[in-house]
Amino acid sequence: MNKYGKYLIKRDKHFFIGRYIEILNKKGYKKTPEFEEYGDALWSGIKDLPRGYCHGDMYCGNIHKTPKGDLYILDFDTSCESFPLYDIALICNRTDYFNYDEQGYGKTKAVFERMLPEYIKHNAVRCAETSVIFDLIALYHFALQATIIELYGLDCVDAAFLDKQLDWLCRWREQCRK
C-alpha cells in the first residue's frame, strides 16, 4: 500500500485524541483533564513518527484467512495517511479493551518481537520507533472510544465506564514504564 497513488485523508492529533476530549467535554466528564494530559503526553512521543499509508483498523478481526491459507485484509474505511506503525501496534495488540489484564502487555510484546524481524525485511523501522508501540495501543483507546461514542451517541457510555477506561490507561502507562 505504500505505493498507493490516490489521496488519503490525513489523520492527526485531533482524530486520535482531540475528538475524544471534545466528547468528554460535551458530556461534562469531570476527569477530562486527566485524559487530556495523557493524550498530550502520548502525542508528544509519537507525533514525529514516519507517516505513510495506514489501514487504521488493522486487528485480527479484519484479517481473513482462507482454507488454502491465503490472507485477505478487510475493512478499508479508516485507511488514511498516518503512522504505519499504528497498524503494527493493532495487529500485535493482545490486551482486553474493556478489562485491564496485566498479561496483555507481555502477550503484546511477544507478538511484536516475533513479528518485527519479518516486518523490517519489507519496511524500514528505526529502533526509536519500536519503543512507542505501546503508546500506540494507548492511542487506540482514545480513537476507538471516540468512534464508538460518535456512532452510538453521548449516552452510550456513562461516567463509570469512562472511569474504567481512564483506569485502564493509567495502569497501562505504569506497566509500560517498568
Secondary structure, DSSP 8 states (H G I E B T S, - for coil): -TT--S---B--HIIIIIHHHHHHHHHT-TTHHHHHHHHHHHHHHHTTS--EEE-S--SGGGEEE-TTS-EEE---TT-EEE-HHHHHHHHH--S-SSS--THHHHHHHHHHHHHHHHHTTTS---HHHHTTHHHHHHHHHHHHHHHHHHHH-GGGS-HHHHHHHHHHHHHHHHHHH-
